[in-house]
Amino acid sequence: MVKLRWTFWLLFIPLPALHAQELGEESYGIASFYSNSFYAKKTANQELLKRNTYTAAHRIYPFNTLLEVTNIYNKKSVIVRINDRGPYKRGRIIDLTEAAAKKINLRKVGLAKVKIKVI
């Protein structure tokens, strides 16, 4: 009976609210890209991080969310899949892999203001 009571009370413990993505939802901020030391290591969803994939890290979007990332300065875009958490550097909203960063000319500059759109 005690075990049943524990189970019953566990149902009423509030879970942290997860960010539900809405199709077309947009946000703006600073994008960066992964440093070399992160490649060939596991991401937060246990995939190996590869330079040539179009993946990214975001703090709140669920894994496998597809985002269109547009560089505000040159209007170039790339579609990435969220497979990691971060960036943890204050003021940044997304970390891109090398391939994704090259596609929007972020690799040369290092940081850029971007628009992120859920697709």
NORDA-V262480 format. One record per residue. N is the residue number from 1. RES is the residue in three letters. SS is DSSP state (a for helix, b for strand, c for the rest). Layout:
N|RES|SS + N|RES|SS
This chain:
1|MET|c + 2|VAL|a + 3|LYS|a + 4|LEU|a + 5|ARG|a + 6|TRP|a + 7|THR|a + 8|PHE|a + 9|TRP|a + 10|LEU|a + 11|LEU|c + 12|PHE|c + 13|ILE|c + 14|PRO|c + 15|LEU|c + 16|PRO|c + 17|ALA|c + 18|LEU|c + 19|HIS|c + 20|ALA|c + 21|GLN|c + 22|GLU|c + 23|LEU|c + 24|GLY|c + 25|GLU|c + 26|GLU|b + 27|SER|b + 28|TYR|b + 29|GLY|b + 30|ILE|b + 31|ALA|b + 32|SER|b + 33|PHE|b + 34|TYR|c + 35|SER|c + 36|ASN|a + 37|SER|a + 38|PHE|a + 39|TYR|c + 40|ALA|c + 41|LYS|c + 42|LYS|b + 43|THR|c + 44|ALA|c + 45|ASN|c + 46|GLN|c + 47|GLU|c + 48|LEU|b + 49|LEU|c + 50|LYS|c + 51|ARG|c + 52|ASN|c + 53|THR|c + 54|TYR|c + 55|THR|b + 56|ALA|b + 57|ALA|b + 58|HIS|c + 59|ARG|c + 60|ILE|c + 61|TYR|c + 62|PRO|c + 63|PHE|c + 64|ASN|c + 65|THR|c + 66|LEU|b + 67|LEU|b + 68|GLU|b + 69|VAL|b + 70|THR|b + 71|ASN|b + 72|ILE|c + 73|TYR|c + 74|ASN|c + 75|LYS|c + 76|LYS|c + 77|SER|b + 78|VAL|b + 79|ILE|b + 80|VAL|b + 81|ARG|b + 82|ILE|b + 83|ASN|b + 84|ASP|b + 85|ARG|c + 86|GLY|c + 87|PRO|c + 88|TYR|c + 89|LYS|c + 90|ARG|c + 91|GLY|c + 92|ARG|b + 93|ILE|b + 94|ILE|b + 95|ASP|b + 96|LEU|b + 97|THR|c + 98|GLU|a + 99|ALA|a + 100|ALA|a + 101|ALA|a + 102|LYS|a + 103|LYS|a + 104|ILE|c + 105|ASN|c + 106|LEU|c + 107|ARG|c + 108|LYS|c + 109|VAL|c + 110|GLY|c + 111|LEU|c + 112|ALA|b + 113|LYS|b + 114|VAL|b + 115|LYS|b + 116|ILE|b + 117|LYS|b + 118|VAL|b + 119|ILE|c
